[in-house]
Amino acid sequence: MHRSIRAVAGIGACAVLLTGCAFGGGGGAAATSDPDEEVTLTFQSLAFQDATIQATQDIVDTWNADHPETQVEVVQGSWDNVHDQLVTQFQGGEAPDIIHNEASDMTGFAQDGYLADLSPYLSDDVVDSVGEGLWESVTIGDAVFAAPTVMQSYVVFANTAMFEEAGVEVPTGDELSWDALREAAQQLTADGRFGVGWGLRQPTAAFMNLGLGFDGTYFDVADDGSATIDVGEGELAVPEAVHAMAYDDASLDPVTLTQSGGDVLPGFLGGQYGMYVGGSYLAQQIADSAPEGFEWTVLPPLAGSAGGVQGTSPQTLSVPAESEHADRAAEFIDFFMQPENLAAIGQGDCLIPASEPARADLASATEGQTGWTEMLASGETLEAAPFQLASGYPQWKDQYATPLFQQYLANAITLEELQQQLADGWEQVG
């Protein structure tokens, strides 16, 4: 990936978006600041946990102390409304100089010409530290519209005391197959308690990202963002497994399928569920909320027929195309991407750094702490999910995929009906 990023350095601001809009339109990406001019850049951060807010501020403070000519000011944003807020900001020409979001949401803004090409500015060390698969999630053609920072993986949390009580061995090793998960769930289900609780009120991301473990890519995406859909056995493997545990085995509490991950957490901490599936970030909430003496761990990464690979939409940092100081904003992003900084952000949110050196730093910092070895292991197989660059994906997800998956999990439609209607929905969007 290093070569493809560097290949555009000579044409920087002349790179063309696939939509026909100039990448970095308006001259912002090409503009370089007078090095003697003192400027203040706004950094819209979405950090929400106390440890990550502090880690972000520490990074900014260190930068500001060393760069009196380029000060950075943190502006707090929210994951709840960041998309709508950015639409308004871009249309009004008031976008912050540095934008924190995630790759799948920023793709549309890049395709519409709102984001600068960062490829001329990122250092070799930063480029080489992040795997090619992750760079693909933030690249259109040869232009890089964001830098990937941290990622979430889906993991299985286990109440080890419940395993011991049931006489069930806690799974170990490099991977946890879905069959092994299902078997353990059945063994743990007894006396009104379930083997698994899984908050799947918004199931689409979990099903599609975990589907890569069965070679379930859903979309074949062309360079211009157009895509064709294919909903086959691999794409349906995860929802089918969840449905079977809930309705065939009665080992997964079906009530949790209508709840969020946070809604299910009290049941896990209260001994209602032997296992709890969710984003790795929930480890921080477990550590903070668990009652005294609660014994838990993270099981090996879930693996399908294609192994433990998962899709991910990494959190990212971007620069608006209209920024008057794109070079300085990109320089700050390069600093933010240094291993010690990404390790601190990852530890604060229980997320996995996008760069290999940062993962190594985090492994050293968390050695012996519950769950980190397994969570970091899951990060080794994270890659860009194909659906992220499909034009129309957000609309299809909201209007078709999510309600259809919800209906299937409510046992209101069959697997065959789910398969057909997911494809039909894409035809409507495409």
VOSE-310027 format. One line per 3 residues: for each residue x, y, z of N, C-alpha, C. Coordinates in steps of 0.05 Angstrom, whole numbers. Layout:
N
X Y Z X Y Z X Y Z ~ ...
% end
This chain:
430
17 -24 0 0 0 0 17 25 0 ~ 41 22 11 59 45 12 64 57 -16 ~ 68 39 -35 74 48 -62 50 63 -74
26 53 -70 2 65 -83 -4 92 -70 ~ 2 96 -45 -2 122 -32 18 142 -43 ~ 43 133 -43 65 152 -52 62 159 -81
49 141 -97 47 146 -125 32 171 -132 ~ 15 180 -113 -1 204 -119 12 229 -108 ~ 35 226 -95 46 250 -83 52 272 -103
60 265 -127 67 285 -147 43 299 -159 ~ 19 286 -156 -4 299 -168 -24 308 -147 ~ -16 304 -121 -32 313 -98 -59 325 -103
-60 351 -107 -86 364 -109 -100 360 -135 ~ -86 348 -155 -98 343 -181 -113 317 -182 ~ -111 300 -161 -124 275 -161 -154 279 -165
-167 261 -179 -195 265 -185 -212 244 -172 ~ -233 253 -159 -252 234 -147 -268 220 -169 ~ -277 196 -162 -290 180 -182 -317 192 -190
-327 210 -174 -353 223 -181 -348 245 -201 ~ -323 252 -206 -317 274 -224 -311 300 -209 ~ -314 300 -183 -307 324 -168 -277 324 -163
-265 347 -161 -237 349 -155 -232 340 -126 ~ -214 321 -123 -208 312 -95 -192 334 -83 ~ -202 346 -61 -190 369 -50 -198 394 -66
-222 394 -76 -232 416 -92 -230 443 -78 ~ -229 464 -93 -227 491 -81 -199 499 -75 ~ -180 481 -80 -152 488 -76 -142 483 -48
-161 475 -30 -153 471 -2 -130 451 2 ~ -132 428 -12 -112 407 -7 -85 415 -18 ~ -85 432 -39 -60 440 -50 -47 463 -35
-63 478 -21 -53 502 -8 -34 494 15 ~ -12 508 18 6 504 40 8 530 55 ~ 10 528 81 9 552 98 37 566 98
36 592 103 60 607 109 71 595 135 ~ 95 584 136 105 571 160 108 590 184 ~ 108 616 179 111 635 201 84 644 211
63 637 197 36 646 206 26 629 229 ~ 16 642 250 5 628 273 -24 622 268 ~ -32 597 270 -59 589 265 -69 571 287
-95 570 290 -108 551 308 -127 533 292 ~ -123 507 294 -139 488 281 -160 476 300 ~ -184 472 290 -205 459 306 -205 429 300
-206 414 321 -206 385 320 -232 375 333 ~ -251 366 316 -276 356 326 -273 326 333 ~ -272 321 359 -267 295 370 -293 282 379
-296 256 375 -320 242 384 -314 224 408 ~ -291 227 420 -284 211 444 -306 216 465 ~ -315 195 478 -336 198 498 -330 185 525
-312 166 526 -304 155 552 -283 173 564 ~ -284 175 591 -267 194 605 -237 189 598 ~ -229 163 598 -201 157 593 -192 166 565
-210 163 545 -203 171 518 -204 201 514 ~ -223 214 527 -224 243 526 -197 254 537 ~ -188 243 559 -163 252 571 -139 246 553
-139 221 541 -117 214 523 -116 233 499 ~ -139 239 489 -141 258 466 -130 285 473 ~ -138 295 497 -128 321 506 -98 321 511
-88 299 521 -59 297 526 -44 298 500 ~ -54 285 479 -41 285 453 -41 314 442 ~ -63 328 445 -65 355 435 -47 374 451
-46 370 477 -29 387 494 1 383 487 ~ 9 358 482 37 353 474 43 366 448 ~ 25 364 429 28 377 403 30 407 406
12 419 421 12 448 424 37 458 437 ~ 48 443 456 73 452 469 96 453 450 ~ 96 435 430 118 433 411 113 449 385
89 459 381 82 473 356 67 499 362 ~ 82 519 372 69 544 379 56 558 355 ~ 66 552 331 55 565 307 30 551 297
24 527 307 0 512 298 -13 500 323 ~ -31 515 335 -45 505 358 -71 490 350 ~ -77 470 365 -101 453 360 -120 456 383
-145 461 377 -166 464 397 -187 442 393 ~ -192 427 415 -211 405 414 -239 416 416 ~ -256 407 398 -285 413 399 -300 387 402
-316 384 423 -329 359 428 -353 354 409 ~ -353 331 396 -375 323 379 -388 298 391 ~ -408 287 377 -422 264 387 -427 244 364
-423 218 370 -429 197 351 -459 198 343 ~ -476 207 360 -504 206 355 -513 223 332 ~ -499 245 327 -509 263 306 -486 273 287
-464 258 287 -441 269 272 -446 270 242 ~ -461 252 231 -466 252 202 -482 277 194 ~ -504 282 208 -521 305 201 -506 331 206
-490 331 227 -474 355 234 -454 361 212 ~ -441 340 202 -421 344 180 -435 353 155 ~ -458 343 148 -473 352 125 -477 382 126
-486 392 149 -491 420 153 -465 436 152 ~ -444 425 165 -418 440 165 -406 442 137 ~ -406 420 122 -395 420 95 -410 439 77
-437 438 79 -453 455 61 -450 484 68 ~ -444 490 94 -441 518 102 -412 527 102 ~ -393 510 93 -365 517 93 -353 521 120
-364 507 140 -355 511 168 -345 485 181 ~ -336 466 164 -326 441 175 -301 446 192 ~ -297 430 213 -273 433 229 -248 425 213
-225 434 221 -200 429 206 -192 400 207 ~ -199 386 229 -193 358 233 -218 344 242 ~ -226 323 227 -252 311 232 -248 282 241
-260 276 264 -260 249 275 -287 236 267 ~ -285 212 255 -310 198 248 -302 169 243 ~ -316 155 226 -308 128 218 -309 126 188
-294 106 177 -290 104 148 -315 102 132 ~ -334 85 141 -358 80 125 -375 105 123 ~ -374 123 143 -390 147 141 -376 169 124
-349 169 125 -334 189 110 -332 183 80 ~ -337 159 72 -335 151 44 -353 169 27 ~ -378 172 35 -396 189 19 -387 217 16
-376 229 38 -366 256 37 -342 258 18 ~ -325 237 18 -303 237 0 -312 235 -29 ~ -332 218 -35 -342 215 -62 -355 241 -72
-365 257 -54 -377 282 -61 -357 305 -62 ~ -332 300 -57 -311 320 -61 -306 337 -37 ~ -315 329 -13 -312 347 10 -286 342 26
-270 322 19 -247 315 35 -221 318 20 ~ -200 327 34 -174 330 22 -160 304 19 ~ -142 302 0 -125 278 -4 -101 281 15
-99 262 33 -77 263 53 -51 250 44 ~ -52 237 21 -29 221 13 -3 237 10 ~ -3 263 2 22 277 0 35 283 27
19 281 49 28 291 74 36 270 95 ~ 25 246 93 30 226 113 59 215 111 ~ 72 211 134 99 202 134 101 173 126
125 165 117 130 137 109 125 119 133 ~ 133 127 157 130 110 181 100 104 186 ~ 83 125 183 55 121 188 43 103 166
49 109 141 38 93 119 46 64 122 ~ 71 58 129 80 31 130 70 16 155 ~ 61 31 175 52 18 200 24 7 199
9 15 179 -19 6 176 -21 -13 152 ~ -36 -35 156 -38 -55 135 -53 -45 111 ~ -47 -57 88 -59 -49 63 -89 -51 63
-99 -72 76 -128 -75 77 -143 -52 90 ~ -130 -40 111 -143 -17 124 -140 8 107 ~ -118 11 94 -116 35 76 -137 33 54
-144 9 45 -164 7 24 -191 18 34 ~ -196 17 59 -222 27 70 -224 57 69 ~ -201 71 65 -201 100 64 -189 111 39
-190 95 18 -177 102 -8 -197 101 -30 ~ -198 121 -47 -214 122 -71 -194 127 -94 ~ -192 108 -112 -171 109 -132 -144 108 -118
-128 129 -121 -103 130 -107 -103 152 -86 ~ -126 163 -80 -128 186 -61 -138 176 -34 ~ -124 185 -13 -130 176 14 -146 198 28
-171 192 35 -188 213 46 -189 213 77 ~ -175 194 90 -175 193 119 -151 175 128 ~ -144 179 153 -124 161 165 -138 144 186
-136 117 184 -149 99 203 -134 99 230 ~ -149 101 252 -136 104 278 -140 79 296 ~ -165 74 303 -171 51 320 -195 36 309
-198 10 317 -219 -7 306 -232 -23 328 ~ -257 -30 322 -272 -48 339 -272 -76 327 ~ -270 -97 344 -276 -124 335 -299 -135 352
-312 -155 342 -333 -168 357 -321 -192 372 ~ -325 -193 398 -312 -213 414 -333 -226 432 ~ -326 -249 444 -343 -264 462 -332 -261 490
-347 -248 508 -340 -246 536 -352 -270 550 ~ -337 -280 570 -346 -304 584 -346 -300 614 ~ -367 -309 627 -369 -310 656 -356 -336 664
-331 -335 672 -316 -360 677 -327 -376 701 ~ -339 -362 720 -351 -376 743 -374 -393 734 ~ -390 -384 714 -412 -400 704 -402 -424 689
-380 -421 675 -368 -444 661 -360 -465 682 ~ -346 -456 703 -337 -475 723 -361 -489 737 ~ -381 -473 743 -405 -484 756 -419 -505 739
-419 -501 713 -432 -520 695 -413 -543 686 ~ -388 -542 695 -369 -563 688 -361 -561 659 ~ -361 -537 647 -354 -533 619 -327 -520 618
-310 -531 602 -283 -519 599 -284 -493 583 ~ -270 -473 593 -269 -447 580 -252 -450 554 ~ -263 -443 531 -248 -447 506 -223 -431 506
-202 -443 495 -176 -430 492 -166 -435 463 ~ -143 -425 457 -131 -430 431 -131 -405 414 ~ -126 -408 388 -124 -385 370 -151 -376 360
-170 -394 358 -196 -387 347 -219 -401 362 ~ -243 -391 359 -267 -403 370 -286 -407 347 ~ -292 -431 340 -310 -436 318 -339 -430 326
-355 -425 307 -384 -420 313 -397 -445 324 ~ -388 -469 315 -399 -493 326 -392 -496 355 ~ -367 -489 362 -358 -491 390 -373 -471 407
-378 -447 396 -394 -427 411 -422 -438 416 ~ -434 -450 396 -461 -461 399 -462 -483 419 ~ -442 -501 418 -441 -523 437 -438 -513 466
-420 -494 470 -417 -483 497 -442 -470 507 ~ -456 -456 489 -481 -442 496 -502 -462 506 ~ -503 -485 492 -523 -505 500 -516 -517 527
-490 -521 532 -482 -533 557 -486 -514 581 ~ -485 -488 576 -489 -468 597 -518 -461 603 ~ -536 -469 585 -564 -462 588 -578 -481 607
-586 -470 630 -600 -486 650 -611 -468 671 ~ -633 -478 685 -644 -464 708 -651 -435 702 ~ -663 -430 679 -672 -404 672 -650 -385 662
-626 -395 661 -604 -379 651 -596 -388 623 ~ -586 -369 607 -580 -375 579 -549 -376 575 ~ -542 -391 554 -514 -392 548 -503 -366 536
-520 -352 521 -511 -328 508 -532 -306 510 ~ -523 -281 513 -538 -257 509 -524 -240 488 ~ -539 -230 469 -527 -214 447 -545 -192 440
-537 -167 445 -554 -144 439 -552 -138 409 ~ -573 -145 394 -573 -142 365 -596 -125 355 ~ -602 -104 370 -623 -85 361 -615 -73 334
-589 -68 330 -578 -58 305 -560 -80 294 ~ -570 -100 280 -554 -124 274 -537 -122 249 ~ -541 -102 232 -529 -103 205 -498 -104 206
-486 -86 221 -457 -84 222 -445 -110 232 ~ -457 -121 254 -446 -146 265 -448 -169 245 ~ -471 -172 232 -475 -194 213 -456 -191 189
-454 -167 179 -438 -163 154 -408 -165 160 ~ -399 -153 183 -371 -155 189 -362 -183 196 ~ -378 -197 212 -371 -225 219 -375 -243 195
-391 -235 176 -396 -252 152 -371 -257 136 ~ -350 -239 139 -325 -244 124 -312 -270 133 ~ -318 -279 157 -307 -304 167 -317 -328 151
-338 -324 136 -349 -344 118 -347 -336 89 ~ -329 -318 83 -326 -307 56 -352 -292 47 ~ -367 -283 65 -392 -268 59 -386 -239 55
-382 -230 30 -375 -203 25 -399 -185 18 ~ -422 -197 11 -446 -183 4 -444 -168 -23 ~ -423 -152 -27 -422 -135 -50 -396 -139 -66
-398 -136 -92 -375 -133 -110 -375 -104 -119 ~ -355 -89 -109 -355 -60 -113 -335 -52 -135 ~ -345 -36 -154 -327 -26 -175 -313 -1 -166
-294 8 -182 -278 32 -174 -295 57 -171 ~ -317 58 -185 -334 83 -183 -355 81 -161 ~ -353 60 -144 -372 57 -122 -397 42 -129
-402 37 -154 -425 20 -161 -420 -8 -152 ~ -441 -23 -146 -438 -49 -134 -461 -67 -142 ~ -454 -93 -143 -475 -114 -146 -475 -130 -120
-498 -141 -114 -502 -155 -89 -504 -185 -94 ~ -493 -200 -75 -495 -229 -76 -500 -239 -48 ~ -524 -248 -42 -531 -258 -15 -532 -288 -16
-510 -301 -9 -509 -330 -11 -504 -343 16 ~ -494 -367 17 -490 -382 42 -471 -367 61 ~ -450 -356 50 -431 -342 68 -443 -317 81
-459 -303 65 -471 -278 76 -492 -285 97 ~ -505 -308 95 -527 -315 113 -518 -332 136 ~ -492 -340 137 -483 -359 157 -486 -348 186
-479 -323 190 -480 -312 217 -509 -308 226 ~ -526 -294 211 -554 -292 220 -567 -320 224 ~ -560 -339 207 -572 -366 210 -563 -379 236
-537 -375 243 -527 -387 268 -540 -374 292 ~ -543 -348 292 -556 -334 314 -585 -343 317 ~ -599 -345 295 -627 -353 295 -630 -381 306
-611 -399 298 -612 -427 308 -608 -428 338 ~ -589 -413 349 -585 -413 377 -609 -402 393 ~ -622 -382 381 -645 -370 395 -670 -388 394
-675 -401 370 -701 -414 367 -699 -444 365 ~ -677 -456 356 -674 -485 355 -663 -495 382 ~ -642 -482 392 -629 -491 416 -640 -478 441
-652 -455 439 -661 -439 462 -638 -433 481 ~ -614 -430 469 -590 -424 486 -582 -395 485 ~ -595 -380 467 -590 -351 465 -617 -337 471
-616 -320 491 -640 -306 500 -652 -289 477 ~ -675 -296 466 -686 -280 443 -693 -252 451 ~ -698 -246 476 -704 -219 485 -680 -201 479
-656 -211 482 -632 -194 477 -629 -186 448 ~ -642 -200 430 -640 -194 402 -653 -167 395 ~ -670 -157 413 -684 -132 409 -671 -110 426
-649 -116 439 -636 -96 457 -609 -87 446 ~ -599 -66 458 -572 -57 452 -552 -73 469 ~ -526 -70 461 -506 -84 477 -506 -74 506
-510 -48 510 -510 -37 537 -534 -47 553 ~ -556 -53 539 -580 -63 553 -575 -91 564 ~ -559 -107 549 -554 -135 556 -533 -137 578
-516 -118 581 -493 -119 599 -502 -126 628 ~ -522 -113 639 -529 -120 667 -536 -149 671 ~ -549 -161 651 -555 -190 652 -531 -207 653
-511 -199 638 -485 -214 638 -472 -211 665 ~ -470 -187 675 -457 -182 701 -473 -195 724 ~ -499 -198 720 -516 -210 740 -518 -241 739
-503 -253 720 -503 -282 719 -525 -294 703 ~ -539 -278 687 -561 -288 670 -551 -302 645 ~ -527 -293 636 -516 -304 611 -487 -313 616
-481 -337 606 -454 -347 609 -434 -333 591 ~ -445 -325 567 -428 -311 548 -444 -286 537 ~ -428 -267 528 -439 -241 520 -424 -233 496
-437 -230 473 -423 -223 448 -427 -193 443 ~ -406 -179 436 -409 -151 430 -382 -139 422 ~ -382 -113 418 -358 -99 409 -337 -99 431
-312 -99 423 -290 -100 443 -291 -77 462 ~ -303 -54 454 -304 -31 471 -319 -36 497 ~ -336 -56 497 -352 -63 520 -335 -73 543
-310 -81 537 -292 -91 559 -288 -69 580 ~ -287 -44 571 -283 -22 590 -307 -20 609 ~ -331 -23 598 -355 -21 614 -357 -45 633
-349 -69 624 -349 -92 642 -329 -87 665 ~ -305 -78 659 -286 -73 680 -295 -52 700 ~ -310 -31 690 -319 -10 707 -344 -18 723
-361 -35 712 -387 -41 724 -389 -67 738 ~ -370 -85 734 -373 -112 745 -373 -111 776 ~ -391 -128 788 -391 -129 817 -365 -141 828
-359 -136 852 -334 -146 864 -334 -177 863 ~ -312 -188 853 -309 -216 852 -319 -228 826 ~ -330 -212 808 -340 -223 782 -316 -232 766
-318 -257 756 -296 -269 742 -303 -271 712 ~ -287 -259 695 -293 -259 667 -268 -259 650 ~ -271 -265 625 -249 -265 606 -261 -260 578
-243 -258 559 -251 -256 531 -242 -282 517 ~ -260 -294 502 -253 -319 489 -238 -314 463 ~ -225 -335 451 -210 -331 426 -229 -320 404
-217 -307 384 -233 -295 362 -251 -315 349 ~ -276 -307 343 -295 -324 328 -284 -329 300 ~ -288 -353 291 -277 -361 265 -298 -377 250
-302 -370 225 -319 -386 207 -303 -403 188 ~ -314 -411 166 -301 -429 147 -276 -416 135 ~ -276 -389 134 -253 -374 123 -234 -364 145
-238 -373 169 -220 -365 191 -232 -343 208 ~ -215 -330 223 -224 -309 242 -225 -281 231 ~ -225 -278 204 -225 -252 192 -252 -238 198
-251 -212 204 -274 -195 208 -271 -170 191 ~ -293 -159 183 -293 -133 171 -293 -112 193 ~ -283 -88 186 -284 -66 205 -286 -40 190
-299 -21 203 -299 6 194 -283 23 214 ~ -257 27 209 -241 40 229 -249 69 235 ~ -245 77 259 -247 106 265 -225 120 249
-230 145 241 -212 159 223 -209 188 231 ~ -189 200 219 -185 229 220 -182 239 191 ~ -197 260 184 -197 271 157 -194 301 159
-189 313 135 -186 342 132 -205 351 110 ~ -220 373 114 -237 383 93 -222 392 68 ~ -233 389 45 -220 398 21 -216 428 20
-234 443 33 -233 472 33 -214 483 55 ~ -201 466 70 -184 476 92 -162 493 81 ~ -157 516 93 -136 534 85 -109 524 96
-110 504 114 -85 495 127 -85 464 126 ~ -90 453 103 -91 424 100 -65 411 108 ~ -42 424 101 -16 412 106 -12 410 137
-19 431 151 -15 431 180 -34 411 194 ~ -59 411 185 -78 392 196 -69 363 192 ~ -58 358 168 -48 331 162 -23 325 178
-7 345 184 16 341 201 8 333 229 ~ -14 345 239 -24 337 266 -34 308 265 ~ -48 301 243 -58 274 241 -35 254 241
-14 261 227 10 244 227 21 240 255 ~ 21 262 271 30 261 298 11 243 315 ~ -15 247 311 -35 231 326 -31 201 321
-22 194 297 -18 167 289 7 154 300 ~ 23 168 315 47 156 327 39 134 347 ~ 55 113 349 47 89 364 38 94 392
53 111 407 45 116 435 18 130 437 ~ 12 146 417 -14 160 418 -37 142 411 ~ -34 125 390 -56 107 383 -59 86 405
-37 78 418 -40 59 440 -56 70 463 ~ -52 96 469 -67 109 491 -96 111 484 ~ -102 118 459 -130 120 450 -143 92 451
-129 72 441 -140 45 441 -145 35 469 ~ -127 40 488 -131 30 515 -154 44 528 ~ -158 70 523 -180 85 535 -207 75 526
-209 66 501 -235 57 491 -238 27 488 ~ -217 12 496 -216 -17 491 -221 -22 461 ~ -206 -8 445 -206 -12 416 -178 -19 407
-176 -28 382 -151 -39 372 -138 -19 354 ~ -114 -10 359 -100 9 342 -97 -2 314 ~ -99 16 294 -96 8 266 -67 2 259
-48 12 273 -20 8 266 -8 -15 283 ~ 10 -30 270 23 -52 283 40 -43 307 ~ 57 -22 304 73 -14 327 56 -5 351
33 8 345 15 16 367 3 -8 381 ~ -4 -29 366 -14 -54 378 7 -66 396 ~ 32 -66 387 54 -76 404 57 -60 429
55 -34 427 57 -17 451 34 -23 470 ~ 10 -27 459 -13 -32 476 -11 -60 489 ~ -1 -79 474 3 -106 486 22 -105 510
43 -89 508 61 -86 530 48 -71 554 ~ 33 -51 548 20 -35 569 -1 -50 584 ~ -14 -69 570 -37 -83 582 -30 -112 589
-5 -119 589 3 -147 594 -9 -157 621 ~ -23 -179 619 -35 -190 644 -63 -180 650 ~ -72 -159 636 -99 -149 641 -119 -166 626
-142 -170 639 -163 -188 628 -171 -180 600 ~ -170 -199 582 -182 -196 555 -165 -184 534 ~ -143 -170 541 -129 -155 521 -114 -172 501
-103 -195 510 -89 -212 492 -108 -222 470 ~ -132 -230 478 -151 -240 459 -162 -218 440 ~ -167 -195 452 -177 -173 435 -156 -164 415
-131 -162 423 -111 -154 404 -106 -176 383 ~ -110 -201 391 -107 -223 371 -129 -220 350 ~ -153 -212 358 -175 -209 338 -168 -186 319
-153 -167 328 -146 -144 311 -128 -152 288 ~ -113 -174 291 -94 -182 270 -108 -190 245 ~ -134 -197 246 -149 -207 223 -170 -187 213
-170 -163 224 -189 -143 216 -181 -132 188 ~ -201 -128 171 -195 -116 145 -219 -100 136 ~ -214 -85 115 -235 -67 105 -259 -84 95
-282 -77 103 -306 -92 94 -314 -81 66 ~ -320 -99 47 -325 -90 20 -349 -70 17 ~ -368 -73 35 -392 -56 32 -387 -27 38
-364 -20 51 -359 7 59 -358 26 35 ~ -347 18 13 -344 35 -10 -366 33 -30 ~ -388 18 -24 -410 15 -42 -428 40 -40
-431 54 -62 -449 77 -63 -478 66 -57 ~ -491 80 -40 -519 71 -33 -520 53 -9 ~ -497 44 1 -497 26 24 -512 37 49
-506 62 57 -520 72 81 -551 72 77 ~ -561 79 54 -589 79 49 -600 50 50 ~ -586 32 37 -595 4 38 -595 -7 66
-574 -1 81 -572 -10 109 -596 -1 125 ~ -603 25 124 -624 36 140 -652 28 131 ~ -656 28 105 -683 23 95 -690 -7 91
-669 -23 86 -675 -51 80 -661 -71 98 ~ -634 -70 100 -620 -91 114 -627 -92 144 ~ -626 -69 157 -632 -70 186 -660 -80 192
-681 -68 180 -708 -79 186 -712 -108 178 ~ -699 -117 156 -702 -145 148 -687 -164 167 ~ -664 -157 176 -650 -173 196 -666 -174 222
-678 -152 229 -694 -151 253 -718 -169 251 ~ -731 -169 228 -754 -187 223 -746 -216 225 ~ -723 -223 214 -713 -250 215 -707 -258 243
-695 -241 259 -688 -247 286 -714 -249 304 ~ -735 -236 295 -761 -238 309 -777 -262 300 ~ -765 -278 282 -777 -302 271 -802 -296 254
-802 -272 242 -825 -263 226 -822 -269 197 ~ -798 -273 187 -793 -281 159 -774 -304 159 ~ -773 -320 138 -755 -342 135 -728 -333 125
-709 -352 126 -682 -346 116 -684 -341 86 ~ -700 -356 72 -703 -352 43 -716 -324 37 ~ -735 -316 52 -747 -290 49 -727 -268 55
-711 -271 75 -690 -252 82 -671 -249 58 ~ -662 -272 48 -643 -272 25 -654 -257 1 ~ -679 -262 -6 -690 -250 -30 -695 -220 -26
-705 -213 -2 -712 -185 2 -687 -167 6 ~ -666 -178 16 -641 -163 18 -631 -156 -11 ~ -633 -175 -29 -625 -170 -57 -644 -151 -70
-670 -154 -66 -690 -137 -78 -686 -108 -68 ~ -680 -105 -43 -676 -78 -32 -653 -64 -45 ~ -631 -79 -50 -608 -66 -63 -616 -58 -92
-632 -73 -105 -641 -66 -132 -656 -39 -131 ~ -671 -35 -110 -686 -10 -107 -667 14 -103 ~ -646 9 -87 -627 31 -81 -609 36 -105
-599 14 -117 -580 16 -139 -592 27 -164
% end
